[in-house]
């Protein structure tokens, strides 16, 4: 996880100044995609609509990276306990990400963000057409 932190620009602990990271998040509708330098596919992050609306409104997000594993199936109570424990033991890293201003485009799929590839499976996106692609 520390290697991932370095790839993203160096996240820091809670007692340090939160650094500005390299651009690595993309909002595509209600989905948030994480781009890791050197990796061809984007990782879809679990989020809720209020979070994406806030990130869109403010133009930035704080990225948290826990140094211990947490299953994606973890519920709210388990996530809260994880965050409390990770913060108390300095096992939670933080970074600020500036988001590009949203540019609504009718030809970009909200599932894959226009890549044509489903972000979680790496297969062709079932929700978009062949003309769907990301702007360079």
C-alpha positions as CSV (number, residue, x, y, z in Angstrom):
1,X,0.0,0.0,0.0
2,X,2.9,2.3,0.6
3,X,4.0,1.6,-3.0
4,X,0.5,2.6,-4.2
5,X,0.8,5.8,-2.1
6,X,4.1,6.6,-3.8
7,X,2.6,6.0,-7.3
8,X,-0.2,8.5,-6.5
9,X,2.2,11.2,-5.4
10,X,2.9,10.4,-1.7
11,X,0.0,10.3,0.7
12,X,0.9,11.2,4.4
13,X,-0.3,10.4,7.9
14,X,-3.0,12.4,9.8
15,X,-0.4,14.4,11.7
16,X,1.2,15.8,8.6
17,X,0.2,18.4,6.0
18,X,-2.1,16.7,3.5
19,X,-0.3,16.8,0.1
20,X,-1.7,17.6,-3.3
21,X,-1.6,14.4,-5.3
22,X,-1.2,13.9,-9.0
23,X,-4.5,13.9,-10.9
24,X,-5.8,10.4,-10.4
25,X,-9.6,10.5,-9.9
26,X,-12.2,10.7,-12.7
27,X,-15.9,11.3,-12.0
28,X,-18.1,9.5,-14.5
29,X,-21.7,10.1,-13.5
30,X,-22.1,8.5,-10.1
31,X,-18.9,6.5,-10.5
32,X,-15.4,7.4,-9.4
33,X,-12.5,5.9,-11.2
34,X,-9.0,5.8,-9.8
35,X,-6.1,5.9,-12.3
36,X,-2.9,4.4,-11.0
37,X,0.1,5.4,-13.1
38,X,1.4,2.5,-15.1
39,X,-1.9,0.5,-14.9
40,X,-4.0,0.4,-18.1
41,X,-7.4,0.0,-16.3
42,X,-9.0,2.3,-13.9
43,X,-10.2,1.1,-10.5
44,X,-13.9,1.8,-9.7
45,X,-14.1,3.1,-6.1
46,X,-17.2,2.5,-4.0
47,X,-18.9,5.8,-3.4
48,X,-22.4,7.1,-2.7
49,X,-24.2,9.9,-4.6
50,X,-23.8,12.5,-1.8
51,X,-20.0,12.1,-2.0
52,X,-19.9,12.4,-5.7
53,X,-22.1,15.5,-5.6
54,X,-19.9,17.1,-2.9
55,X,-16.7,16.3,-4.9
56,X,-18.3,17.7,-8.1
57,X,-19.4,20.9,-6.2
58,X,-16.0,21.5,-4.5
59,X,-13.7,20.3,-7.3
60,X,-11.6,18.3,-4.9
61,X,-11.5,15.1,-2.9
62,X,-9.5,13.7,0.0
63,X,-8.2,10.3,-0.8
64,X,-7.8,7.9,2.2
65,X,-5.6,4.9,1.9
66,X,-5.7,2.3,4.7
67,X,-2.6,0.2,5.2
68,X,-4.6,-2.9,6.3
69,X,-7.0,-4.8,4.1
70,X,-10.7,-4.1,4.4
71,X,-13.2,-6.2,2.4
72,X,-15.4,-4.4,-0.1
73,X,-18.4,-6.1,1.5
74,X,-17.7,-4.2,4.8
75,X,-20.7,-2.3,6.1
76,X,-20.8,1.1,7.6
77,X,-20.2,0.0,11.2
78,X,-17.2,-2.1,10.1
79,X,-15.8,0.8,8.0
80,X,-16.2,3.2,10.9
81,X,-14.3,0.8,13.3
82,X,-11.6,0.3,10.6
83,X,-11.1,4.1,10.2
84,X,-11.0,4.7,13.9
85,X,-8.4,1.9,14.5
86,X,-6.3,2.9,11.5
87,X,-6.3,6.5,12.5
88,X,-5.4,5.7,16.1
89,X,-2.4,3.5,15.0
90,X,-1.3,5.9,12.2
91,X,-2.2,3.3,9.5
92,X,-4.3,5.7,7.4
93,X,-2.8,7.9,4.7
94,X,-4.3,11.1,3.2
95,X,-3.9,13.0,0.0
96,X,-5.9,15.9,-1.7
97,X,-6.9,15.4,-5.4
98,X,-8.0,18.3,-7.6
99,X,-10.8,17.2,-9.9
100,X,-11.1,18.4,-13.5
101,X,-14.2,20.5,-14.0
102,X,-17.1,18.3,-15.2
103,X,-17.7,18.5,-18.9
104,X,-21.0,16.9,-19.7
105,X,-20.8,14.9,-22.9
106,X,-23.7,12.9,-24.3
107,X,-21.4,10.5,-26.1
108,X,-19.6,9.3,-23.0
109,X,-20.9,6.3,-21.0
110,X,-21.5,6.9,-17.3
111,X,-20.5,3.3,-16.5
112,X,-17.0,3.2,-18.0
113,X,-16.3,6.9,-18.3
114,X,-15.8,6.5,-22.1
115,X,-13.0,4.0,-22.1
116,X,-15.2,1.3,-23.6
117,X,-14.0,-1.1,-20.9
118,X,-15.9,-2.0,-17.8
119,X,-13.8,-0.7,-14.9
120,X,-14.1,-3.7,-12.7
121,X,-14.0,-6.6,-15.1
122,X,-11.7,-5.2,-17.8
123,X,-14.2,-6.6,-20.5
124,X,-16.1,-4.5,-23.0
125,X,-18.5,-2.2,-21.3
126,X,-22.1,-3.5,-21.8
127,X,-23.6,0.0,-21.5
128,X,-21.8,1.9,-24.2
129,X,-21.4,1.9,-28.0
130,X,-18.2,1.5,-30.0
131,X,-17.9,5.3,-30.5
132,X,-17.6,5.9,-26.8
133,X,-14.0,6.9,-25.9
134,X,-12.1,9.1,-23.4
135,X,-11.0,12.6,-24.5
136,X,-7.1,12.7,-24.5
